[in-house]
Amino acid sequence: MQEEILGNPNRVWQNFATCVCGGGGGVVIRSSIWFLIFFSLKGQRILRLQQAAALFLRDIVEEEASVAIVEFSTDARIISPLAKIEGMASRENLIGQLPKTASGSTNMCKGLAKGFEALRKDDGSTIGDDVVFLTDGEASDNVADCLDSAVDSGAIVNTLALGPSASNVLITMANLTEGRFVVANETLLSNQLVEAFSSLALSDGDPIKQTIQLVSTGTSTFDWFKERITKYNLDPASSCTHQPGNWKYSFLNRELTAQTITLTVTSRPARHDVYPVTVDATMSQLTSDGRNPLVVFAVVKQGSLPVLGVNVTATLQSDTGHTVQLYLLDNGAGADVDKDDGIYSRYFTELRTGRYSLKVDVRDFVDVRKKLLLNRYSGALYVPGYIVDGQVELNPPKPPVSVQSADVGSFTRTATGESFVVSVPPGVTPPNFPPNKITDLSAEIQEDTLLLSWTAPGEDLDQGTAESYEIRWSERLEVLQNNFSSANLVNTSALQPRESGLDERYSFSPDVPIQNGTTLFFAIQSEDKDTMKSEISNIARATKFVPSPRPSIVPITIPGLNLTVIVISACVVTMVACLIAAIITCTMIRRKVIKA
């Protein structure tokens, strides 16, 4: 289908497209109760709020949940008491009551208290209820004054910060009540407020009922007037269907002036027997002083099965304008612990003071594969060896896990994670980090040559390209464990490190003869341009084993003796023996008869 963008160039255009006809429905959490809090938003902010809240009420909030809407400025009032979501009519009724204008000051504590009052109308309690608390930080009161009452209420307070001025107390409130804290940029091209509302979809444990966010983007349409029409992977047909495949959606600007547009696409599973592909984005921690790196995680799965081979990109944007894009990997190296487990990760090292939002895009328009484990296997840590009477006894190499691939098909996903805060002390320069530890070093003996394989580390942990490698080997494991620098050094002058995350392979011939039964041990340490060294890698072992040939059976030969004669003789002897046995048997029987 095609939408024509006309009218005021300052107008914000938002299109909510969904693969479910009418856009109704959402995640069903029958025990959950939501209420939305709105307050004084000036200028474009109130329009942004209407767009995001409309999507939230139309597509995200679960059926049979109850929703109340509270508006507050200098004072607070309930503009919509608790109302149960029962079909599209009830949703549209709530959307129609969203505030269209705002003025006055912002008393957050009064708004929060009025929200709790609305929630108590059903059972007299707020325990376990969910709250969406939206703020731009321009409060006329001290939100810290109502922190204790929010915690004591037992409600889950999710705080959305629109703009850079939101109080840090809201972060504390979200953490103490087990809610989410999400930052949203207020610029026209930003779709972060919509994404923040979409990220609040909760589940009762049934992923079939979840609303999935497929696309979320914003841009200017000025260039499109020059016959460059941007197409999104959505619907090839004008009707709302559940047909799988690459759906296309395009906008055409017929005006001479630029238009601003944002696009959000959500969907829900069409079948109850097929789990959707879901994405969960998180950070290793939500606060940092800049001394230690953070890790970005994205879990991509279908039901309980990991989805592999997709492109996962994380965008981290601060309220100061600092933006970093990271390509997340599931290769078992760097920040990633286990390979092919569906958990994609990467270090975040460019730490600057600010409040950051996290958005993860999963995109792959070619067929991808997910691996299905044929048999459950132990998650226990593999132990390469043990010590007996002071001697190291090595275990066999860890066996590979038997897996089977299954076709997932093309898909896109967008997920918003909780926001986090970096506070680097004034005058303190964030540290440079060394290359990450190599954890997947393997070794193999091929004839008289050693072949080493590993994943390249970065200049700063898993970012960039390391400067050099130091490879050492020994015939004794203890040497590499206890005194790496005393082991035999490998000449790596011809080895140029590759970019982080790529496969490295290096072969060389050691200075000792490699005989059958020879076992050698190897380890690597990488170095950056500032001569900062990584931790010593895992220790790899290689053994040359050539099975001894089986001894052949040499037939015994006697000169002048013919094989045919031997066979005939054996047969004659056998026949004579049988004849003798028969005569003896008959004689014994006759004697018994005579006696009788």
DAWOKA-V736550 format. One record per helix or strand. SS is the DSSP state (hx for helix, st for strand). FROM is the first residue (numbers start at 0). LEN is the number of residues. Records with the same first field share a line. If there is no record, write none. Layout:
BEGIN
SS = FROM-LEN + FROM-LEN
END
This chain:
BEGIN
st = 1-4 + 11-7 + 32-7 + 65-7 + 75-9 + 129-6 + 155-7 + 180-4 + 210-10 + 230-3 + 247-6 + 259-9 + 276-7 + 286-2 + 293-9 + 304-4 + 310-8 + 322-7 + 342-6 + 353-11 + 368-5 + 384-4 + 390-4 + 402-5 + 410-12 + 434-1 + 441-5 + 448-7 + 459-2 + 462-1 + 464-1 + 467-7 + 487-2 + 498-1 + 502-6 + 518-9 + 532-1 + 539-4
hx = 20-3 + 43-17 + 87-9 + 107-16 + 142-10 + 168-8 + 191-7 + 206-3 + 221-5 + 476-6 + 483-3 + 562-33
END
